[in-house]
Every structure is written in C-alpha cells, then in structure tokens.
C-alpha cells in the first residue's frame, strides 16, 4: 500500500493535527516510521514527543503506555558538551482512520524546537474493519 509522509516542527507545549479523516472512513493508516530531530544541536535538550488518537487538553512529558489513545512516543536527549545524543522511539501497529495529534514537551526553554517525521502506510478497510476503527475512535473521545 502507499506510504504517506508528514513532517513538521513543534515548540514546547505545541500540538499539531494531521488530518486523515474521510467521509466514508474506508481508508486506514498504520505508523511505519516515526523519528524526531532537534532543531538546534548546540545545546543540551530533552524532548518528549507523542502521537495520540485524540486531541490533548494538556501536554506533559510523562509516558503512560496504558493510555489506549497513545499511538507513539519518542524521547530525545542531546548533550552538546560531549557531542552525544540518544533517541528512543516506540509506536503501535494499530490501524486508525481518524486524525492524529502530535505533542511536544521539553525540559528546556519553550523556544526550543523539535522536528518530527512520520511515515504512515495507507490501508484499505473493508466494512467490518471500518466499523471497528470508527467505534474505537468514538470510544476514545
């Protein structure tokens, strides 16, 4: 199936919406790649970026893998003094057919930016899969 890519940049406390919904809900998506990159590698930074099935009313750096609306999580730490960074990325293979929401929280200044890159595989949904994905979305709201 086709791969759709999305990229953007967030500041601390920001949230982006990736519009994926359709009138029929017959197109689903699955995350196949999720990466984050600091905007400025010349400073010490820690970033927590997450992908959700529902819009977030508060944005934090806490990871809760019991949250059924969490699709993906990434943590990036950069130590400029020793020119070293570490990144951890985890994402579900869940299929969804509605918009997704990306959030960023940093331990540093709100002026720090972080980039993201997401690859989504397009999946054709039959009527049963469409119904399941839509009901899961309704339950999460």
HELIX and SHEET records of a PDB file:
HELIX    1   1 UNK A   80  UNK A   82  5                                   3    
HELIX    2   2 UNK A  127  UNK A  140  1                                  14    
SHEET    1   A 3 UNK A   3  UNK A  11  0                                        
SHEET    2   A 3 UNK A 113  UNK A 124 -1                                        
SHEET    3   A 3 UNK A  27  UNK A  38 -1                                        
SHEET    1   B 5 UNK A  15  UNK A  18  0                                        
SHEET    2   B 5 UNK A 100  UNK A 106 -1                                        
SHEET    3   B 5 UNK A  45  UNK A  52 -1                                        
SHEET    4   B 5 UNK A  70  UNK A  79 -1                                        
SHEET    5   B 5 UNK A  84  UNK A  91 -1                                        
END                                                                             
